[in-house]
Amino acid sequence: MPKSATKSTKKARPTRGDGHRVREASAEGVEATQAREAGAKFEWHYGRISRVGNFQVAGGREVVIVWEEGGVSSQQGNISDEEWDILKLAFMSTGRIAILSDESGDRWMSDFRFLEAVR
C-alpha cells in the first residue's frame, strides 16, 4: 500500500493550541464569550450528576445526569479518563456539570467534548 493511502486512513489527532484567558465581569459573561468563540451554534447545558458507577463486566463506567432543561441521561461505557475525572470531581463536590455543545435534539446530553464541573 502506498504511503499516501496509509496517511489518508489514519484518524487526525486534535491539535492543542496554546490557549488564552477570557476575562469578563461575571460568570455569565465568561460563558457567553466561551460559547461565542466556540461557534454560533454552541449552547451551554447544565445538569446534576445523580449516580456514577464502574461496571467492568457490563461496559465500564456509568454516569446518570438530571438536566436542568428537563430529562435524564445515562451513559455507560465510552467515557474517557479525562471525562471520568471531571465527572467524579463534580459528583464528590456540588454534583453540577456544564456542557458546551453544538449537537441538535437530545444528542447534546452525551456530548462531553466541552465538559466542566460547576460550583
N, C-alpha and C positions, 0 to 999 in steps of 0.2 A: 504494500500500500504506500503510495507517495506521501511524503511528509505533509504536504498541504492538505490532503484528505484527513490525516490524523488530527491536525490542528483544528479543523472545522467541526469535528465531532466532540471535542472536549468542551466542557462547560466553562464559561468565563467566570473567573473569580471576581467578586466585587472588590473594587479598589477602595482603599481607605484614604480619605483626604486628611488634611491637617486639622480640620475642624475650625470652628470660630466661636466666639462668645456672642450671646444675644443679651442685650440689656433693655429692659422695659420697666415701666413704673409699677407694674403689677403682674401677678401670675397669669392673669387673663391676657395681658399684653404679650408676655413671652409665648403663650400658647398660640395666639393669633400670628405672631411673627414666625414661629416654627412651622405652622400649617401653611402660611403664605410662601415660605421658602421651599417647602416640600413640593408644593404644586397646588393649583387651584382646586382640584378635586379631593384633596385630603381633608378629613374631618376628625376631630377628637371624639372618642367614645370612652365612657367611664363605667367601671364596674367594681364589684366587691367579690373577692375570692371566698367561696364558702367551703371548698374542700380541695385538698391536694393529696395525692397518693402515689405510691410506687408499686406496680404490679408486674414483676419480671415475667411471669408466665403469660399474662394477658395483654402484652403490648407495651409495657413500660410505664412511664409517668402519666399521671392524670391530673387535670385541673377542672374545677367546676366554678363558673363565674356567673353571678347575677348582675345583669346590666341595668344601669340607671334608665336607659331608654325603654326598658321592658325586655323580658325574655331571659332565658338561662342558656348558657352554652357549656358543653362538656367536651373536653378533648383528651383522648387517651392515646399516647404514643406521639411520635413526630414532634417532640418538644426538645429543643437543643439545650445544651448545658447552660448557655448564657441566659436563655429564656427561663429555664428552670430556676436559676439563681435569683432572677428578678421576681418570679412568681413566689418563691419561698420567702424572700425578704418581705414582700408585700403581705403575705399570709401571716407571718410572725409579728408584723407591726400593725398597721391600720387595716390591712385587708384590701385596700383600694389600689386599683391599677388604672392606667390610661393607655389607650391605643390610638395611634395616629394612622389612619388608613384611607386608601382611595378605593377600596373594594365596594361593590354595589350590593344591594339586597342585604342578606344576613351574613355574607361571606366575610365581612369585617370582623365578626366575632372570633374568628380563628386566624386573623392576620396579625402575627406577632412581630412584624418587621420593625415597627417603632413601638416598643413596649416600655412602660415606665411604672415604677412603684410610686404611689402618691401618698403624701402625708395628710 
